[in-house]
């Protein structure tokens, strides 16, 4: 769905470059690891987004099925749009369960359409990246409900 949001945009009533762009939809989020590929199956893989002008907000739920975790850092990928040149993709994890060691609580930019999962290190209070070894193998594991917001280029 695209178009004008209520009366936002130009006062002329003519659709043009001054109108706000609005779009909503779904996407397939995924988890990926850096360095070596992991074999990741999903028990749930739901992603939703709203794009208003150059701002995208995504949210959803992801839960892995039987998976083999390799590599180093774990990232949430498959975001519906590439971030603009500032590459500021930030997110929060509202719910996390069934992780092997450290449960994610936040996300930070990794690339134009994905972000690192991060956790709070209880021993020193720092924010650290989730590693492949932090993930649980087996069915119905690594569950998280997330929200991500970032800016995209507007043409």
C-alpha positions, 0 to 999 in steps of 0.5 A: 500500500502506498500513498498519502497519509491523511492530509500530509504532503503538498497542499495542492492535492496533486500527488508529486514529489512533496507527498509522503511515501507510505508502505507496509508489508512483510519480509522473511527475517533470517539469522546468519553468521560471519566467517563460516556458514551455519545451517539454520532451519526456522520454526517461526520467521515473521517480519513486518514493516512500515516505511514512512518517507525515509524511515523504516520500522520493522518488527517480528518474531524469529525462532530456530528449528534444528540448526548447526551453528558455525562462524563467529558473530550472529546477525539478523538479516533479510531486512526489507530495505537497504539502509542509507549511507549513514548505515544506522540500523538499531534495534531492540529485543523485547523477548528472548528465550532458549538461547544457549548462553547469552540472550540478545537484548539489542542490535547494532549495524552490521551491513546495509540490510542486517544488524549484529545481535548484542547482549549485556555482559553481566561481569563487566556491564559491557555490550558484546556481540552474540557468537555462534557458540551462544546459540542453542541447537535443537528444535524451537530454540533461539526465540526472539521478538524484535524491533528495528528502525533505520533510515533509507535513501529517498529518491 
